[in-house]
Protein backbone atom coordinates (compact mmCIF):
# COMPACT_ATOMS: atom_id res chain seq x y z
CA UNK A 1 0.00 0.00 0.00
CA UNK A 2 1.49 3.32 -1.08
CA UNK A 3 2.07 6.05 1.47
CA UNK A 4 -0.30 9.01 1.27
CA UNK A 5 0.56 12.22 3.10
CA UNK A 6 -1.91 15.06 3.57
CA UNK A 7 -0.66 18.23 5.30
CA UNK A 8 -3.22 20.51 6.97
CA UNK A 9 -2.89 23.60 9.13
CA UNK A 10 -3.96 23.66 12.74
CA UNK A 11 -3.16 27.21 13.76
CA UNK A 12 0.58 27.68 13.52
CA UNK A 13 1.12 23.91 13.50
CA UNK A 14 1.13 21.69 10.44
CA UNK A 15 -0.44 18.27 10.94
CA UNK A 16 0.52 15.71 8.32
CA UNK A 17 -1.95 12.82 8.09
CA UNK A 18 -0.14 9.72 6.85
CA UNK A 19 -1.67 6.48 5.64
CA UNK A 20 -0.05 3.40 4.18
CA UNK A 21 3.42 1.91 4.68
CA UNK A 22 6.67 3.80 5.23
CA UNK A 23 9.08 1.41 3.60
CA UNK A 24 12.05 1.30 1.23
CA UNK A 25 11.15 2.99 -2.07
CA UNK A 26 8.20 5.24 -2.68
CA UNK A 27 7.01 5.37 0.93
CA UNK A 28 10.28 6.69 2.31
CA UNK A 29 10.85 8.99 -0.67
CA UNK A 30 7.36 10.45 -0.35
CA UNK A 31 7.86 11.24 3.33
CA UNK A 32 11.24 12.85 2.61
CA UNK A 33 9.79 15.00 -0.17
CA UNK A 34 6.82 16.17 1.89
CA UNK A 35 8.85 17.07 4.97
CA UNK A 36 11.56 18.83 2.96
CA UNK A 37 8.91 20.86 1.15
CA UNK A 38 7.28 21.91 4.42
CA UNK A 39 10.65 22.94 5.84
CA UNK A 40 11.47 24.94 2.72
CA UNK A 41 8.15 26.74 3.14
CA UNK A 42 9.10 27.47 6.77
CA UNK A 43 6.48 25.10 8.20
CA UNK A 44 8.79 23.79 10.89
CA UNK A 45 6.30 22.91 13.64
CA UNK A 46 5.01 19.57 12.48
CA UNK A 47 2.85 16.80 13.91
CA UNK A 48 3.07 13.57 11.93
CA UNK A 49 -0.17 11.64 12.40
CA UNK A 50 0.63 7.93 11.99
CA UNK A 51 -2.82 6.59 12.90
CA UNK A 52 -3.17 4.86 9.54
CA UNK A 53 0.43 3.69 9.23
CA UNK A 54 0.68 0.11 10.40
CA UNK A 55 4.01 -0.83 8.88
CA UNK A 56 7.44 0.79 8.93
CA UNK A 57 10.69 -0.95 8.00
CA UNK A 58 14.27 0.11 8.78
CA UNK A 59 14.29 2.40 5.76
CA UNK A 60 11.13 4.10 7.04
CA UNK A 61 12.62 4.44 10.51
CA UNK A 62 15.66 6.07 8.92
CA UNK A 63 13.40 8.47 7.06
CA UNK A 64 11.56 9.43 10.26
CA UNK A 65 14.91 10.19 11.91
CA UNK A 66 16.01 12.14 8.84
CA UNK A 67 12.78 14.17 8.94
CA UNK A 68 13.30 14.83 12.65
CA UNK A 69 16.85 16.15 12.15
CA UNK A 70 15.87 18.18 9.05
CA UNK A 71 13.14 19.99 10.99
CA UNK A 72 15.32 20.48 14.09
CA UNK A 73 18.14 21.92 11.99
CA UNK A 74 15.76 24.74 11.02
CA UNK A 75 14.83 25.40 14.63
CA UNK A 76 11.56 23.51 14.38
CA UNK A 77 10.07 20.41 15.96
CA UNK A 78 8.58 17.19 14.61
CA UNK A 79 6.29 15.23 16.91
CA UNK A 80 4.47 11.95 16.37
CA UNK A 81 0.78 11.28 16.91
CA UNK A 82 -1.41 8.15 17.16
CA UNK A 83 1.06 5.31 16.82
CA UNK A 84 -0.34 1.90 15.95
CA UNK A 85 0.86 -0.97 18.13
CA UNK A 86 3.38 -2.23 15.61
CA UNK A 87 4.91 1.22 15.08
CA UNK A 88 4.88 1.87 18.82
CA UNK A 89 6.73 -1.40 19.49
CA UNK A 90 9.22 -0.67 16.71
CA UNK A 91 10.09 2.74 18.14
CA UNK A 92 10.37 1.21 21.58
CA UNK A 93 12.84 -1.56 20.67
CA UNK A 94 14.94 0.85 18.59
CA UNK A 95 15.01 3.30 21.55
CA UNK A 96 13.56 6.06 19.37
CA UNK A 97 10.99 6.79 22.06
CA UNK A 98 13.88 8.57 23.75
CA UNK A 99 14.21 10.80 20.66
CA UNK A 100 10.66 11.53 19.48
CA UNK A 101 7.87 13.16 21.43
CA UNK A 102 4.84 10.93 20.99
CA UNK A 103 1.19 11.81 21.65
CA UNK A 104 -2.02 9.84 21.54
CA UNK A 105 -4.38 12.77 21.05
CA UNK A 106 -4.11 15.69 18.65
CA UNK A 107 -5.03 18.59 20.99
CA UNK A 108 -2.23 17.57 23.38
CA UNK A 109 0.22 17.35 20.50
CA UNK A 110 -0.80 20.83 19.29
CA UNK A 111 -0.66 22.35 22.78
CA UNK A 112 2.83 20.94 23.35
CA UNK A 113 4.27 23.54 20.95
CA UNK A 114 3.10 26.48 23.03
CA UNK B 1 10.30 -42.05 8.65
CA UNK B 2 11.50 -38.47 9.25
CA UNK B 3 9.07 -35.70 8.25
CA UNK B 4 9.77 -34.17 4.87
CA UNK B 5 11.64 -30.88 4.72
CA UNK B 6 10.09 -28.41 2.31
CA UNK B 7 12.49 -26.24 0.40
CA UNK B 8 11.99 -23.07 -1.63
CA UNK B 9 14.76 -21.38 -3.58
CA UNK B 10 14.35 -18.15 -5.54
CA UNK B 11 16.82 -15.91 -7.37
CA UNK B 12 15.84 -12.25 -7.13
CA UNK B 13 16.92 -9.22 -9.09
CA UNK B 14 18.72 -6.42 -7.30
CA UNK B 15 15.79 -4.02 -7.32
CA UNK B 16 13.39 -2.53 -4.77
CA UNK B 17 10.51 -4.72 -5.96
CA UNK B 18 12.42 -7.82 -4.83
CA UNK B 19 12.05 -6.69 -1.22
CA UNK B 20 8.25 -6.79 -1.38
CA UNK B 21 8.25 -10.00 -3.42
CA UNK B 22 10.46 -11.86 -0.93
CA UNK B 23 8.39 -10.61 1.99
CA UNK B 24 5.12 -11.72 0.38
CA UNK B 25 6.44 -15.18 -0.51
CA UNK B 26 7.75 -15.83 2.98
CA UNK B 27 4.59 -14.47 4.59
CA UNK B 28 2.51 -16.99 2.63
CA UNK B 29 4.83 -19.81 3.69
CA UNK B 30 4.72 -18.69 7.31
CA UNK B 31 0.92 -18.52 7.30
CA UNK B 32 0.70 -21.97 5.71
CA UNK B 33 3.12 -23.29 8.35
CA UNK B 34 0.73 -22.14 11.07
CA UNK B 35 2.43 -19.03 12.45
CA UNK B 36 0.11 -16.48 14.08
CA UNK B 37 -0.29 -12.87 12.97
CA UNK B 38 2.43 -11.44 15.20
CA UNK B 39 5.01 -14.04 14.22
CA UNK B 40 4.14 -13.67 10.53
CA UNK B 41 4.77 -9.93 10.88
CA UNK B 42 8.17 -10.58 12.48
CA UNK B 43 9.15 -13.15 9.86
CA UNK B 44 8.01 -10.87 7.01
CA UNK B 45 9.89 -7.90 8.45
CA UNK B 46 13.05 -10.00 8.90
CA UNK B 47 12.94 -11.26 5.33
CA UNK B 48 12.35 -7.70 4.17
CA UNK B 49 15.38 -6.45 6.13
CA UNK B 50 17.53 -9.32 4.90
CA UNK B 51 16.75 -8.53 1.28
CA UNK B 52 17.19 -4.78 1.84
CA UNK B 53 20.62 -5.58 3.30
CA UNK B 54 21.53 -7.67 0.24
CA UNK B 55 20.11 -5.08 -2.16
CA UNK B 56 21.73 -2.03 -0.62
CA UNK B 57 24.85 -3.05 1.30
CA UNK B 58 25.77 -6.38 -0.32
CA UNK B 59 25.04 -5.79 -4.00
CA UNK B 60 25.41 -1.99 -3.75
CA UNK B 61 22.16 -1.69 -5.77
CA UNK B 62 23.97 -2.98 -8.86
CA UNK B 63 21.33 -4.51 -11.15
CA UNK B 64 23.70 -7.10 -12.67
CA UNK B 65 24.02 -8.79 -9.27
CA UNK B 66 21.54 -11.28 -7.83
CA UNK B 67 19.98 -11.98 -4.45
CA UNK B 68 19.44 -15.61 -3.44
CA UNK B 69 16.53 -16.39 -1.14
CA UNK B 70 16.04 -19.89 0.24
CA UNK B 71 13.54 -21.17 2.79
CA UNK B 72 13.67 -24.55 4.53
CA UNK B 73 10.57 -25.66 6.37
CA UNK B 74 11.44 -28.53 8.70
CA UNK B 75 9.29 -30.22 11.32
CA UNK B 76 10.69 -27.82 13.90
CA UNK B 77 11.44 -24.49 12.29
CA UNK B 78 11.38 -22.17 9.33
CA UNK B 79 14.93 -21.39 8.20
CA UNK B 80 15.54 -18.45 5.87
CA UNK B 81 18.72 -17.78 3.92
CA UNK B 82 19.42 -14.51 2.09
CA UNK B 83 22.68 -14.37 0.13
CA UNK B 84 24.16 -11.56 -1.94
CA UNK B 85 27.05 -11.10 -4.36
CA UNK B 86 28.91 -8.49 -2.34
CA UNK B 87 32.11 -8.86 -0.37
CA UNK B 88 30.58 -10.04 2.90
CA UNK B 89 30.74 -8.52 6.36
CA UNK B 90 31.30 -9.45 9.98
CA UNK B 91 28.57 -9.00 12.55
CA UNK B 92 31.16 -7.62 14.94
CA UNK B 93 31.73 -4.72 12.53
CA UNK B 94 28.07 -3.63 12.58
CA UNK B 95 27.54 -0.57 14.83
CA UNK B 96 25.05 -0.88 17.68
CA UNK B 97 21.99 1.19 16.66
CA UNK B 98 20.99 1.53 20.32
CA UNK B 99 24.23 3.28 21.28
CA UNK B 100 23.62 6.91 22.17
CA UNK B 101 25.84 8.17 19.35
CA UNK B 102 23.90 6.10 16.77
CA UNK B 103 20.33 6.89 17.78
CA UNK B 104 20.01 9.63 15.16
CA UNK B 105 21.62 7.55 12.43
CA UNK B 106 19.37 7.23 9.37
CA UNK B 107 20.51 3.65 8.66
CA UNK B 108 21.92 0.56 10.33
CA UNK B 109 18.86 -0.92 12.07
CA UNK B 110 18.13 -3.85 9.74
CA UNK B 111 20.47 -6.37 11.38
CA UNK B 112 19.20 -5.32 14.80
CA UNK B 113 15.56 -5.91 13.77
CA UNK B 114 16.30 -9.35 12.31
CA UNK B 115 18.09 -10.35 15.51
CA UNK B 116 15.21 -9.06 17.60
CA UNK B 117 12.45 -10.70 15.59
CA UNK B 118 13.92 -14.15 14.84
CA UNK B 119 14.87 -16.98 17.23
CA UNK B 120 18.24 -17.60 15.61
CA UNK B 121 20.34 -15.28 13.47
CA UNK B 122 23.80 -15.48 11.95
CA UNK B 123 25.81 -14.18 9.01
CA UNK B 124 28.14 -16.55 7.14
CA UNK B 125 30.22 -16.39 3.98
CA UNK B 126 28.02 -17.25 1.00
CA UNK B 127 29.10 -19.54 -1.86
CA UNK B 128 28.89 -16.43 -4.03
CA UNK B 129 31.60 -14.82 -1.88
CA UNK B 130 29.14 -12.35 -0.40
CA UNK B 131 27.24 -12.45 2.86
CA UNK B 132 24.59 -15.02 3.68
CA UNK B 133 22.10 -14.23 6.39
CA UNK B 134 20.72 -17.35 8.06
CA UNK B 135 17.80 -16.91 10.43
CA UNK B 136 15.12 -19.17 11.80
CA UNK B 137 11.87 -19.18 13.70
CA UNK B 138 10.56 -22.16 15.64
CA UNK B 139 7.23 -23.49 14.34
CA UNK B 140 4.17 -23.03 16.60
CA UNK B 141 3.58 -26.79 16.52
CA UNK B 142 7.12 -27.30 17.81
CA UNK B 143 6.10 -25.70 21.11
CA UNK B 144 7.34 -22.11 21.07
CA UNK B 145 5.34 -20.28 23.76
CA UNK B 146 4.82 -17.10 21.73
CA UNK B 147 4.71 -18.58 18.27
CA UNK B 148 0.97 -18.40 17.86
CA UNK B 149 0.36 -14.96 19.29
CA UNK B 150 -2.04 -12.54 17.74
CA UNK B 151 -2.57 -8.83 18.18
CA UNK B 152 -3.06 -5.68 16.22
CA UNK B 153 -4.78 -2.30 16.26
CA UNK B 154 -4.06 1.02 17.86
CA UNK B 155 -1.85 1.22 20.87
CA UNK B 156 -3.54 2.28 24.07
CA UNK B 157 -6.11 5.00 24.54
CA UNK B 158 -4.70 7.16 27.28
CA UNK B 159 -2.62 10.19 26.39
CA UNK B 160 1.07 9.74 26.94
CA UNK B 161 4.26 11.49 26.15
CA UNK B 162 7.50 9.61 26.10
CA UNK B 163 10.30 11.95 25.27
Interface residues (C-beta under 8 A of the other chain):
Chain A: X23 X24 X25 X51 X54 X57 X58 X59 X61 X62 X63 X65 X66 X68 X69 X82 X83 X84 X85 X86 X87 X88 X89 X90 X93 X94 X95 X96 X97 X98 X99 X100 X101 X102 X103 X104 X105 X108 X112
Chain B: X16 X19 X41 X45 X48 X49 X52 X97 X98 X103 X104 X105 X106 X107 X109 X110 X112 X113 X116 X151 X152 X153 X154 X155 X156 X157 X158 X159 X160 X161 X162 X163
